[in-house]
Each structure stands twice: as structure tokens, then as C-alpha cells.
Amino acid sequence: MESPCILVCVLDPKTGYCFGCGRTGEEIASWTAISCEARQAVMNLLPARLAGFERPARRQTTRSRRASQRREAEAGGDA
């Protein structure tokens, strides 16, 4: 079964759409129960929904912060 889920399940409080896939909470909950045609109709709406709002900035993990610092240090050492 095709699904737009990218495992970023957070609903935008303004629109009610998931920041990851663009579906509503109700669409997410009923995804496996609705028909293929209904799923495809929702899938067709998602690009416009996702383009309609800004996603929150991703939280920087310790691992990604250290990797960024390492890259910056390496780039500074080349100069």
C-alpha cells in the first residue's frame, strides 16, 4: 500500500496538516481503511498542502552539531 509517510508525524496547529506528509490526522488514522481511489485523491492534494506552510526548523542533534563543527574546523585548517 502506497503511503506518503516519512515518519515526521507532527501536525501543524494552523492547518491541521502533518509537517512530514501533508495529511490530516483523520486521513492518517483512516489511511488503511479507505479505498485506493480515496488514497490517490489525497495523494494528489499533498504537494499543494506541503507547499502552503513552512516546516519548523529541524532540531540539531549532538551528532549533527559535532559533525558541523568538525567540517568547519577542517575547512578553517585548509585556509
N, CA, C and O atoms as a printed pandas DataFrame, in Angstrom:
     atom_number atom_name residue_name chain_id  residue_number  x_coord  y_coord  z_coord
0              1         N          MET        A               1    0.846   -1.174    0.000
1              2        CA          MET        A               1    0.000    0.000    0.000
2              3         C          MET        A               1    0.895    1.242    0.000
3              4         O          MET        A               1    1.796    1.375    0.829
4              5         N          GLU        A               2    0.634    2.129   -0.925
5              6        CA          GLU        A               2    1.404    3.366   -1.025
6              7         C          GLU        A               2    1.031    4.303    0.122
7              8         O          GLU        A               2   -0.139    4.444    0.479
8              9         N          SER        A               3    2.048    4.933    0.682
9             10        CA          SER        A               3    1.832    5.889    1.771
10            11         C          SER        A               3    2.831    7.033    1.628
11            12         O          SER        A               3    3.990    6.799    1.287
12            13         N          PRO        A               4    2.395    8.270    1.885
13            14        CA          PRO        A               4    3.307    9.411    1.813
14            15         C          PRO        A               4    4.097    9.626    3.097
15            16         O          PRO        A               4    4.886   10.567    3.186
16            17         N          CYS        A               5    3.898    8.773    4.085
17            18        CA          CYS        A               5    4.517    8.958    5.396
18            19         C          CYS        A               5    6.040    8.948    5.289
19            20         O          CYS        A               5    6.626    8.081    4.642
20            21         N          ILE        A               6    6.677    9.944    5.948
21            22        CA          ILE        A               6    8.143    9.984    6.019
22            23         C          ILE        A               6    8.593    9.948    7.484
23            24         O          ILE        A               6    9.720   10.323    7.808
24            25         N          LEU        A               7    7.692    9.491    8.362
25            26        CA          LEU        A               7    7.976    9.328    9.788
26            27         C          LEU        A               7    8.298   10.641   10.502
27            28         O          LEU        A               7    9.103   10.674   11.433
28            29         N          VAL        A               8    7.661   11.713   10.056
29            30        CA          VAL        A               8    7.739   13.009   10.732
30            31         C          VAL        A               8    6.296   13.355   11.093
31            32         O          VAL        A               8    5.673   14.198   10.447
32            33         N          CYS        A               9    5.782   12.716   12.103
33            34        CA          CYS        A               9    4.361   12.810   12.428
34            35         C          CYS        A               9    4.094   13.922   13.435
35            36         O          CYS        A               9    3.952   13.685   14.634
36            37         N          VAL        A              10    4.031   15.144   12.909
37            38        CA          VAL        A              10    3.735   16.318   13.730
38            39         C          VAL        A              10    2.744   17.164   12.955
39            40         O          VAL        A              10    3.006   17.560   11.819
40            41         N          LEU        A              11    1.597   17.443   13.576
41            42        CA          LEU        A              11    0.564   18.226   12.898
42            43         C          LEU        A              11    0.780   19.715   13.108
43            44         O          LEU        A              11    1.053   20.169   14.219
44            45         N          ASP        A              12    0.652   20.465   12.021
45            46        CA          ASP        A              12    0.740   21.923   12.068
46            47         C          ASP        A              12   -0.515   22.437   12.777
47            48         O          ASP        A              12   -1.625   22.133   12.339
48            49         N          PRO        A              13   -0.370   23.206   13.855
49            50        CA          PRO        A              13   -1.550   23.682   14.580
50            51         C          PRO        A              13   -2.426   24.634   13.767
51            52         O          PRO        A              13   -3.625   24.737   14.026
52            53         N          LYS        A              14   -1.853   25.321   12.801
53            54        CA          LYS        A              14   -2.638   26.265   11.992
54            55         C          LYS        A              14   -3.479   25.555   10.942
55            56         O          LYS        A              14   -4.669   25.840   10.807
56            57         N          THR        A              15   -2.872   24.629   10.194
57            58        CA          THR        A              15   -3.564   23.986    9.078
58            59         C          THR        A              15   -4.145   22.626    9.424
59            60         O          THR        A              15   -5.100   22.180    8.789
60            61         N          GLY        A              16   -3.579   21.964   10.427
61            62        CA          GLY        A              16   -4.004   20.606   10.753
62            63         C          GLY        A              16   -3.329   19.554    9.897
63            64         O          GLY        A              16   -3.638   18.368   10.012
64            65         N          TYR        A              17   -2.407   19.975    9.037
65            66        CA          TYR        A              17   -1.695   19.033    8.170
66            67         C          TYR        A              17   -0.402   18.585    8.824
67            68         O          TYR        A              17    0.236   19.338    9.560
68            69         N          CYS        A              18   -0.029   17.348    8.543
69            70        CA          CYS        A              18    1.225   16.809    9.053
70            71         C          CYS        A              18    2.392   17.502    8.353
71            72         O          CYS        A              18    2.387   17.649    7.131
72            73         N          PHE        A              19    3.396   17.928    9.133
73            74        CA          PHE        A              19    4.575   18.564    8.558
74            75         C          PHE        A              19    5.343   17.607    7.645
75            76         O          PHE        A              19    6.010   18.051    6.711
76            77         N          GLY        A              20    5.258   16.325    7.899
77            78        CA          GLY        A              20    6.000   15.347    7.100
78            79         C          GLY        A              20    5.323   14.989    5.798
79            80         O          GLY        A              20    5.951   15.031    4.741
80            81         N          CYS        A              21    4.039   14.634    5.859
81            82        CA          CYS        A              21    3.376   14.111    4.658
82            83         C          CYS        A              21    2.272   15.001    4.118
83            84         O          CYS        A              21    1.904   14.872    2.950
84            85         N          GLY        A              22    1.730   15.901    4.932
85            86        CA          GLY        A              22    0.681   16.790    4.457
86            87         C          GLY        A              22   -0.732   16.296    4.712
87            88         O          GLY        A              22   -1.695   16.991    4.389
88            89         N          ARG        A              23   -0.873   15.103    5.288
89            90        CA          ARG        A              23   -2.220   14.597    5.555
90            91         C          ARG        A              23   -2.756   15.165    6.867
91            92         O          ARG        A              23   -1.997   15.626    7.719
92            93         N          THR        A              24   -4.071   15.120    7.008
93            94        CA          THR        A              24   -4.696   15.497    8.272
94            95         C          THR        A              24   -4.607   14.321    9.229
95            96         O          THR        A              24   -4.319   13.200    8.811
96            97         N          GLY        A              25   -4.850   14.565   10.497
97            98        CA          GLY        A              25   -4.857   13.486   11.469
98            99         C          GLY        A              25   -5.893   12.423   11.129
99           100         O          GLY        A              25   -5.642   11.228   11.282
100          101         N          GLU        A              26   -7.051   12.863   10.671
101          102        CA          GLU        A              26   -8.114   11.923   10.288
102          103         C          GLU        A              26   -7.683   11.080    9.087
103          104         O          GLU        A              26   -7.930    9.874    9.054
104          105         N          GLU        A              27   -7.040   11.710    8.102
105          106        CA          GLU        A              27   -6.570   10.954    6.933
106          107         C          GLU        A              27   -5.506    9.931    7.325
107          108         O          GLU        A              27   -5.488    8.813    6.811
108          109         N          ILE        A              28   -4.631   10.323    8.229
109          110        CA          ILE        A              28   -3.590    9.404    8.698
110          111         C          ILE        A              28   -4.229    8.213    9.405
111          112         O          ILE        A              28   -3.880    7.063    9.138
112          113         N          ALA        A              29   -5.161    8.495   10.302
113          114        CA          ALA        A              29   -5.800    7.438   11.086
114          115         C          ALA        A              29   -6.594    6.463   10.225
115          116         O          ALA        A              29   -6.645    5.271   10.529
116          117         N          SER        A              30   -7.211    6.953    9.157
117          118        CA          SER        A              30   -8.073    6.092    8.336
118          119         C          SER        A              30   -7.379    5.574    7.079
119          120         O          SER        A              30   -8.020    4.935    6.245
120          121         N          TRP        A              31   -6.091    5.836    6.929
121          122        CA          TRP        A              31   -5.373    5.536    5.683
122          123         C          TRP        A              31   -5.551    4.091    5.231
123          124         O          TRP        A              31   -5.811    3.851    4.052
124          125         N          THR        A              32   -5.421    3.143    6.118
125          126        CA          THR        A              32   -5.519    1.733    5.708
126          127         C          THR        A              32   -6.951    1.290    5.453
127          128         O          THR        A              32   -7.170    0.250    4.830
128          129         N          ALA        A              33   -7.928    2.055    5.920
129          130        CA          ALA        A              33   -9.329    1.670    5.757
130          131         C          ALA        A              33   -9.990    2.283    4.524
131          132         O          ALA        A              33  -11.042    1.810    4.095
132          133         N          ILE        A              34   -9.393    3.326    3.948
133          134        CA          ILE        A              34  -10.040    3.978    2.803
134          135         C          ILE        A              34   -9.640    3.282    1.499
135          136         O          ILE        A              34   -8.653    2.548    1.449
136          137         N          SER        A              35  -10.414    3.523    0.462
137          138        CA          SER        A              35  -10.182    2.869   -0.827
138          139         C          SER        A              35   -8.924    3.395   -1.509
139          140         O          SER        A              35   -8.423    4.466   -1.166
140          141         N          CYS        A              36   -8.425    2.641   -2.467
141          142        CA          CYS        A              36   -7.255    3.069   -3.245
142          143         C          CYS        A              36   -7.527    4.393   -3.939
143          144         O          CYS        A              36   -6.647    5.249   -4.025
144          145         N          GLU        A              37   -8.750    4.560   -4.436
145          146        CA          GLU        A              37   -9.117    5.795   -5.126
146          147         C          GLU        A              37   -9.095    6.981   -4.162
147          148         O          GLU        A              37   -8.621    8.060   -4.517
148          149         N          ALA        A              38   -9.601    6.787   -2.958
149          150        CA          ALA        A              38   -9.602    7.859   -1.965
150          151         C          ALA        A              38   -8.176    8.203   -1.548
151          152         O          ALA        A              38   -7.845    9.376   -1.379
152          153         N          ARG        A              39   -7.327    7.181   -1.381
153          154        CA          ARG        A              39   -5.925    7.440   -1.040
154          155         C          ARG        A              39   -5.248    8.230   -2.153
155          156         O          ARG        A              39   -4.491    9.161   -1.878
156          157         N          GLN        A              40   -5.513    7.869   -3.408
157          158        CA          GLN        A              40   -4.904    8.572   -4.535
158          159         C          GLN        A              40   -5.389   10.020   -4.601
159          160         O          GLN        A              40   -4.619   10.922   -4.931
160          161         N          ALA        A              41   -6.663   10.237   -4.288
161          162        CA          ALA        A              41   -7.199   11.608   -4.280
162          163         C          ALA        A              41   -6.476   12.456   -3.234
163          164         O          ALA        A              41   -6.151   13.615   -3.492
164          165         N          VAL        A              42   -6.223   11.886   -2.062
165          166        CA          VAL        A              42   -5.490   12.601   -1.016
166          167         C          VAL        A              42   -4.057   12.840   -1.478
167          168         O          VAL        A              42   -3.529   13.941   -1.320
168          169         N          MET        A              43   -3.423   11.815   -2.049
169          170        CA          MET        A              43   -2.040   11.939   -2.526
170          171         C          MET        A              43   -1.911   13.092   -3.522
171          172         O          MET        A              43   -0.904   13.801   -3.527
172          173         N          ASN        A              44   -2.918   13.277   -4.355
173          174        CA          ASN        A              44   -2.881   14.357   -5.343
174          175         C          ASN        A              44   -2.926   15.738   -4.701
175          176         O          ASN        A              44   -2.442   16.707   -5.286
176          177         N          LEU        A              45   -3.501   15.841   -3.505
177          178        CA          LEU        A              45   -3.604   17.121   -2.796
178          179         C          LEU        A              45   -2.334   17.483   -2.024
179          180         O          LEU        A              45   -2.108   18.653   -1.714
180          181         N          LEU        A              46   -1.516   16.498   -1.718
181          182        CA          LEU        A              46   -0.400   16.715   -0.796
182          183         C          LEU        A              46    0.650   17.719   -1.255
183          184         O          LEU        A              46    1.092   18.522   -0.433
184          185         N          PRO        A              47    1.078   17.724   -2.520
185          186        CA          PRO        A              47    2.091   18.719   -2.902
186          187         C          PRO        A              47    1.646   20.154   -2.632
187          188         O          PRO        A              47    2.439   20.967   -2.157
188          189         N          ALA        A              48    0.400   20.471   -2.927
189          190        CA          ALA        A              48   -0.094   21.827   -2.681
190          191         C          ALA        A              48   -0.180   22.113   -1.187
191          192         O          ALA        A              48    0.115   23.225   -0.749
192          193         N          ARG        A              49   -0.578   21.128   -0.413
193          194        CA          ARG        A              49   -0.648   21.314    1.037
194          195         C          ARG        A              49    0.742   21.578    1.614
195          196         O          ARG        A              49    0.924   22.502    2.408
196          197         N          LEU        A              50    1.702   20.782    1.221
197          198        CA          LEU        A              50    3.052   20.919    1.758
198          199         C          LEU        A              50    3.697   22.235    1.331
199          200         O          LEU        A              50    4.512   22.792    2.066
200          201         N          ALA        A              51    3.342   22.728    0.164
201          202        CA          ALA        A              51    3.894   23.999   -0.309
202          203         C          ALA        A              51    3.259   25.178    0.423
203          204         O          ALA        A              51    3.791   26.288    0.385
204          205         N          GLY        A              52    2.137   24.950    1.082
205          206        CA          GLY        A              52    1.387   26.030    1.703
206          207         C          GLY        A              52    1.839   26.441    3.080
207          208         O          GLY        A              52    1.310   27.413    3.619
208          209         N          PHE        A              53    2.800   25.746    3.684
209          210        CA          PHE        A              53    3.248   26.145    5.011
210          211         C          PHE        A              53    4.729   25.868    5.197
211          212         O          PHE        A              53    5.314   25.012    4.534
212          213         N          GLU        A              54    5.315   26.618    6.120
213          214        CA          GLU        A              54    6.729   26.424    6.436
214          215         C          GLU        A              54    6.864   25.362    7.502
215          216         O          GLU        A              54    6.128   25.349    8.489
216          217         N          ARG        A              55    7.802   24.484    7.290
217          218        CA          ARG        A              55    8.077   23.477    8.302
218          219         C          ARG        A              55    8.954   24.094    9.388
219          220         O          ARG        A              55    9.765   24.975    9.104
220          221         N          PRO        A              56    8.796   23.641   10.617
221          222        CA          PRO        A              56    9.665   24.161   11.670
222          223         C          PRO        A              56   11.106   23.733   11.424
223          224         O          PRO        A              56   11.364   22.709   10.791
224          225         N          ALA        A              57   12.026   24.517   11.927
225          226        CA          ALA        A              57   13.437   24.165   11.775
226          227         C          ALA        A              57   13.699   22.841   12.477
227          228         O          ALA        A              57   13.156   22.570   13.548
228          229         N          ARG        A              58   14.532   22.032   11.863
229          230        CA          ARG        A              58   14.865   20.754   12.464
230          231         C          ARG        A              58   15.782   20.983   13.655
231          232         O          ARG        A              58   16.677   21.827   13.622
232          233         N          ARG        A              59   15.543   20.230   14.681
233          234        CA          ARG        A              59   16.363   20.312   15.881
234          235         C          ARG        A              59   17.722   19.698   15.566
235          236         O          ARG        A              59   17.796   18.615   14.986
236          237         N          GLN        A              60   18.783   20.377   15.941
237          238        CA          GLN        A              60   20.117   19.870   15.674
238          239         C          GLN        A              60   20.509   18.904   16.783
239          240         O          GLN        A              60   20.484   19.252   17.963
240          241         N          THR        A              61   20.868   17.701   16.393
241          242        CA          THR        A              61   21.287   16.709   17.371
242          243         C          THR        A              61   22.753   16.930   17.729
243          244         O          THR        A              61   23.477   17.629   17.022
244          245         N          THR        A              62   23.169   16.341   18.808
245          246        CA          THR        A              62   24.570   16.433   19.215
246          247         C          THR        A              62   25.475   15.889   18.127
247          248         O          THR        A              62   26.522   16.466   17.832
248          249         N          ARG        A              63   25.073   14.781   17.534
249          250        CA          ARG        A              63   25.878   14.169   16.466
250          251         C          ARG        A              63   26.027   15.116   15.279
251          252         O          ARG        A              63   27.133   15.297   14.768
252          253         N          SER        A              64   24.912   15.730   14.829
253          254        CA          SER        A              64   24.993   16.620   13.668
254          255         C          SER        A              64   25.761   17.898   14.010
255          256         O          SER        A              64   26.477   18.430   13.161
256          257         N          ARG        A              65   25.619   18.402   15.256
257          258        CA          ARG        A              65   26.362   19.591   15.665
258          259         C          ARG        A              65   27.865   19.311   15.657
259          260         O          ARG        A              65   28.643   20.136   15.177
260          261         N          ARG        A              66   28.275   18.174   16.177
261          262        CA          ARG        A              66   29.697   17.824   16.194
262          263         C          ARG        A              66   30.240   17.639   14.775
263          264         O          ARG        A              66   31.367   18.041   14.483
264          265         N          ALA        A              67   29.453   17.040   13.908
265          266        CA          ALA        A              67   29.873   16.868   12.516
266          267         C          ALA        A              67   30.053   18.222   11.845
267          268         O          ALA        A              67   31.010   18.418   11.096
268          269         N          SER        A              68   29.136   19.170   12.108
269          270        CA          SER        A              68   29.257   20.518   11.543
270          271         C          SER        A              68   30.507   21.214   12.068
271          272         O          SER        A              68   31.228   21.866   11.313
272          273         N          GLN        A              69   30.755   21.074   13.353
273          274        CA          GLN        A              69   31.948   21.688   13.946
274          275         C          GLN        A              69   33.218   21.084   13.354
275          276         O          GLN        A              69   34.191   21.796   13.106
276          277         N          ARG        A              70   33.208   19.781   13.130
277          278        CA          ARG        A              70   34.364   19.111   12.543
278          279         C          ARG        A              70   34.617   19.611   11.117
279          280         O          ARG        A              70   35.757   19.873   10.734
280          281         N          ARG        A              71   33.530   19.740   10.333
281          282        CA          ARG        A              71   33.667   20.249    8.953
282          283         C          ARG        A              71   34.198   21.672    8.944
283          284         O          ARG        A              71   35.055   22.013    8.130
284          285         N          GLU        A              72   33.689   22.510    9.851
285          286        CA          GLU        A              72   34.144   23.893    9.934
286          287         C          GLU        A              72   35.619   23.955   10.315
287          288         O          GLU        A              72   36.368   24.761    9.764
288          289         N          ALA        A              73   36.036   23.115   11.245
289          290        CA          ALA        A              73   37.437   23.094   11.679
290          291         C          ALA        A              73   38.335   22.639   10.529
291          292         O          ALA        A              73   39.416   23.194   10.327
292          293         N          GLU        A              74   37.894   21.641    9.783
293          294        CA          GLU        A              74   38.673   21.152    8.641
294          295         C          GLU        A              74   38.771   22.211    7.560
295          296         O          GLU        A              74   39.833   22.386    6.964
296          297         N          ALA        A              75   37.686   22.917    7.299
297          298        CA          ALA        A              75   37.686   23.975    6.276
298          299         C          ALA        A              75   38.577   25.114    6.709
299          300         O          ALA        A              75   39.269   25.701    5.877
300          301         N          GLY        A              76   38.580   25.444    7.990
301          302        CA          GLY        A              76   39.435   26.515    8.515
302          303         C          GLY        A              76   40.903   26.151    8.458
303          304         O          GLY        A              76   41.757   27.023    8.294
304          305         N          GLY        A              77   41.203   24.874    8.591
305          306        CA          GLY        A              77   42.590   24.418    8.556
306          307         C          GLY        A              77   43.202   24.456    7.174
307          308         O          GLY        A              77   44.425   24.486    7.037
308          309         N          ASP        A              78   42.355   24.454    6.128
309          310        CA          ASP        A              78   42.839   24.471    4.748
310          311         C          ASP        A              78   43.238   25.862    4.303
311          312         O          ASP        A              78   43.989   26.010    3.339
312          313         N          ALA        A              79   42.748   26.889    4.990
313          314        CA          ALA        A              79   42.975   28.270    4.555
314          315         C          ALA        A              79   44.373   28.745    4.870
315          316         O          ALA        A              79   44.719   29.887    4.567
